Amino acid sequence: MGPDASSLFLTSFLIGGPSLAFCIKMLVTMKANDSFHFHIMIGGFVLLVLDFSFLFLTSSGDPGIIPRNSKPPEPALDGAKPWDWANNKPNLKIPKLKDVLLKNGETVKVKFCETCLLYRTPRASHCSICNNCVQKFDHHCPWVGQCIGLGAYIVNK
């Protein structure tokens, strides 16, 4: 679960509260009319169980977090001047963008994340709330308490 796990209680209450009110209203109505439409209650209960199941699967699964590096990749030698090497202070910088050649021969640009110390895959982005890079990052959802990324897409297929 992400850093907003406490908001999951609010989400559960906002889902369960109206469902409970519906069930109580249906029981009162059915008792007053002497007609017991049990299938309506079963249908509502099944939908509630499905709703909580998908909420739990989405909020407890891995959204596609890319593991951090413990140290940055080797910096490029671009911009280093000869006198920097003589003073043993080379001007080594990690480039923000880097071209990566894929297996199919296509070249894509990847962006460096200074927080996670890695080059992110295409469509990955850094979530400022979770403080992690997430594959196929869509958004940070306060209702489920974590990011919606590749892992959430797999759950909802």
KATA-V790417 format. One record per run of one state. SS is the DSSP state (hx for helix, st for strand, lp for the rest). FROM is the first residue (numbers start at 1). LEN is the number of residues. If there is no record, write none. Layout:
SS/FROM/LEN ; SS/FROM/LEN
This chain:
lp/1/6 ; hx/7/27 ; lp/34/4 ; hx/38/23 ; lp/61/4 ; st/65/1 ; lp/66/10 ; st/76/1 ; lp/77/5 ; hx/82/5 ; lp/87/6 ; st/93/1 ; lp/94/3 ; st/97/5 ; lp/102/5 ; st/107/7 ; lp/114/4 ; st/118/2 ; lp/120/5 ; st/125/3 ; lp/128/4 ; st/132/3 ; lp/135/4 ; st/139/3 ; lp/142/4 ; st/146/3 ; lp/149/1 ; hx/150/6 ; lp/156/2
